[in-house]
Amino acid sequence: MSSRTATRLLGALAVPALALGLSACGAEEKPASETSEAPEEGAVAALSPQDAILASVENLSASSYQMDASMTIDGTEFMAMTGAYEGENSKASADIFMSAMMEASGETMTAEEEAMMGGMLDDMHTETVVFDKVMYMQFTGGMFDAMAESYGEDAWFTMDLTSDEAMAQAYAQYGGMDLAQQTELILTELADVEETGDGVYTGTLSGDSEAMSALSGSAMGGADAAAMVDGTQVTVTLDDQGLLKTMTMSMPEIEGMTMEMTSEIVEIGGSYDIKAPESTNLHDFEEFTAALGGGM
């Protein structure tokens, strides 16, 4: 495996952490009674481009909604996620197709190289639930399969989001599992926002912006991570009521690899029966991070 492909692999492994953070984290959702009504027809046109995109998330005032997201590498789907959000509770599922990275690279690995990777190129799946201020996460497939030997196949890792632990603080900063609030953080820091079509807006995201530098630093490791997102092009589409419909992030090319993530709100006002997992096989999230640090 060439050094270029190895670099692309590391980037591909890092991006889901960022992508999941972007799409599954946000500040606590405001109750519907405290949020603004959707702007009247014609009101969006009177706003500046920056104000229009901010209003699109501020006015996403329904108590529940569903969001789907997809990330591609060189046009090949790398991650597919769906999430449901009801107030402060949420649930999200994500599939990460590691084989897409090798397909995008156009290279094949020797049997020895595949053995050295230890399943890192196998597809992975994550489940996340936030209920009553506790986060539950489950990881399967790929490099996480080895964890089943230690924790069982139905293991969930939990985190008290009201605690003072560093991870809980990070989730509190980006908020729990609210696409609207996280999107608002991202859109607040867009530069050079302009309307490029009817209800379509574009802008540029800086890697050293407050939200992105903190998120990418925690997810991917500092300055190199910031370089991955610096200059990201963001396209926002609003519906006919001026509410957020889609957001596409096109990241700058790195080592010949181009990545793009699109999030779409597909339903507002649904009922999603969000509850804690019915499992007794629960472990503190610190055990998960310790297992990763020890190579599982």
Residue pairs with C-beta under 8 A, 6 or more apart in sequence:
1 107
1 109
1 110
1 113
2 107
4 105
4 255
4 256
5 102
5 105
5 107
7 255
8 101
8 104
8 105
8 254
8 255
8 256
8 257
9 101
9 120
9 121
11 228
11 254
11 255
11 257
11 259
12 73
12 78
12 98
12 100
12 101
12 257
12 259
13 98
13 120
14 219
14 220
14 221
14 225
14 228
15 71
15 78
15 79
15 220
15 228
15 251
15 259
16 71
16 78
16 79
16 94
16 96
17 219
17 220
18 215
18 216
18 219
18 220
18 225
18 228
18 229
19 69
19 71
19 79
19 81
19 261
20 81
20 92
20 94
20 126
20 128
21 174
21 182
21 215
21 218
21 219
22 182
22 186
22 215
22 249
22 261
22 263
23 67
23 69
23 81
23 83
23 92
23 179
23 182
23 261
23 263
24 81
24 83
24 90
24 92
24 128
24 177
24 179
24 182
25 171
25 174
25 175
25 176
25 177
25 178
25 182
25 215
26 174
26 175
26 176
26 177
26 178
26 179
26 180
26 181
26 182
26 183
26 184
26 185
27 174
27 175
27 176
27 178
27 181
27 182
27 184
27 185
28 88
28 175
28 176
28 178
28 181
29 85
29 87
29 88
29 175
29 176
29 178
29 180
29 181
30 61
31 63
31 87
32 61
32 62
32 63
35 58
35 59
35 60
35 61
36 55
36 58
36 59
36 61
37 59
37 61
38 59
38 61
38 241
38 242
38 243
39 47
39 55
39 59
39 241
39 242
41 240
41 241
43 242
44 52
44 55
44 199
44 238
44 242
47 55
49 193
49 194
49 195
49 201
49 203
50 190
50 193
50 203
52 195
52 201
52 238
52 242
53 187
53 190
53 193
53 201
53 203
53 236
53 238
53 244
54 184
54 187
54 188
55 242
56 236
56 238
56 242
56 243
56 244
57 180
57 181
57 183
57 184
57 187
57 244
58 184
59 242
59 243
60 180
60 243
60 244
60 265
60 268
62 268
62 269
63 86
63 87
63 269
64 84
64 85
64 86
64 87
64 268
64 269
64 270
64 271
64 272
65 84
65 85
65 179
65 180
65 265
65 267
65 268
65 269
65 270
66 82
66 83
66 84
66 85
66 265
66 266
66 267
66 270
66 272
67 82
67 83
67 84
67 85
67 179
67 263
67 264
67 265
67 266
68 80
68 81
68 82
68 83
68 263
68 264
68 266
69 79
69 80
69 81
69 82
69 83
69 261
69 262
69 263
69 264
70 77
70 79
70 80
70 81
70 261
70 262
71 77
71 78
71 79
71 259
71 260
71 261
71 262
72 78
72 100
72 259
72 260
72 261
73 100
73 101
73 104
73 257
73 258
73 259
74 104
74 257
74 258
75 104
76 100
76 103
76 104
77 97
77 100
78 96
78 97
78 100
78 101
78 259
79 94
79 95
79 96
79 97
79 261
80 94
80 95
80 97
81 92
81 93
81 94
81 95
82 92
82 93
83 90
83 91
83 92
83 93
83 177
83 179
84 90
84 91
84 92
84 270
84 272
84 274
85 177
85 178
85 179
85 180
85 272
86 271
86 272
86 274
88 130
88 133
88 176
89 130
89 131
89 132
89 177
89 274
90 128
90 129
90 130
90 176
90 177
90 178
90 274
91 127
91 128
91 129
91 130
91 177
91 272
91 274
92 126
92 127
92 128
92 177
93 125
93 126
93 127
93 128
94 125
94 126
94 128
95 123
95 124
95 125
96 123
96 124
96 125
96 126
96 142
97 123
98 120
98 121
98 122
98 123
98 124
98 142
99 121
99 122
99 123
101 121
102 108
102 109
102 121
104 257
105 257
109 117
109 121
114 121
118 143
119 142
119 143
119 145
119 146
120 142
120 143
121 142
122 141
122 142
122 143
122 145
123 141
123 142
124 139
124 140
124 141
124 142
124 143
124 144
125 139
125 140
125 141
126 137
126 138
126 139
126 140
127 136
127 137
127 138
128 135
128 136
128 137
128 138
128 177
129 135
129 136
129 137
129 274
129 275
129 276
129 277
130 136
130 161
130 176
130 177
131 274
131 275
131 276
132 276
133 160
133 161
133 162
134 158
134 159
134 160
134 161
134 276
135 158
135 159
135 161
135 171
135 176
135 177
135 285
136 156
136 157
136 158
136 276
136 277
136 282
137 156
137 157
137 158
137 159
137 285
137 288
138 154
138 155
138 156
138 157
138 277
139 147
139 157
139 288
140 148
140 153
143 296
144 296
146 296
147 155
147 288
147 291
147 296
148 155
150 291
150 296
151 281
151 283
151 287
152 281
154 279
154 281
155 279
155 281
155 282
155 283
156 277
156 279
156 281
156 282
156 283
157 282
157 283
157 284
157 285
157 287
157 288
158 282
158 283
158 284
158 285
159 165
159 167
159 168
159 171
159 284
159 285
160 168
161 168
161 171
161 172
161 176
162 168
165 286
167 285
167 289
170 214
170 218
173 214
174 182
174 185
174 211
174 215
175 181
175 182
179 263
179 265
180 244
183 244
183 247
183 263
185 211
186 205
186 211
186 212
186 234
186 247
187 203
187 234
187 236
187 247
188 211
189 205
189 206
189 209
189 210
189 211
189 212
190 203
190 204
190 205
190 234
191 203
191 204
191 205
191 206
192 203
192 204
193 201
193 202
193 203
194 201
194 202
194 203
195 201
196 202
196 235
199 237
199 238
199 239
199 240
199 242
199 245
200 235
200 236
200 237
200 238
201 235
201 236
201 237
201 238
202 233
202 234
202 235
202 236
203 233
203 234
203 236
204 231
204 232
204 233
204 234
205 212
205 229
205 230
205 231
205 232
205 233
205 234
205 249
206 212
206 230
206 231
207 213
207 216
207 225
207 226
207 227
207 228
207 229
207 230
207 231
207 232
208 226
208 230
212 226
212 229
212 232
213 226
216 225
216 226
216 228
216 229
217 225
217 226
219 225
220 228
227 254
228 251
228 252
228 254
229 251
229 252
230 252
231 252
232 249
232 250
232 251
232 252
233 249
233 250
234 247
234 248
234 249
234 250
235 246
235 247
235 248
235 250
236 244
236 246
236 247
236 248
237 245
237 246
237 247
238 244
238 245
239 245
243 265
243 268
244 265
245 264
245 265
246 262
246 263
246 264
246 265
247 262
247 263
248 260
248 261
248 262
248 263
249 260
249 261
249 262
250 258
250 259
250 260
251 258
251 259
251 260
251 261
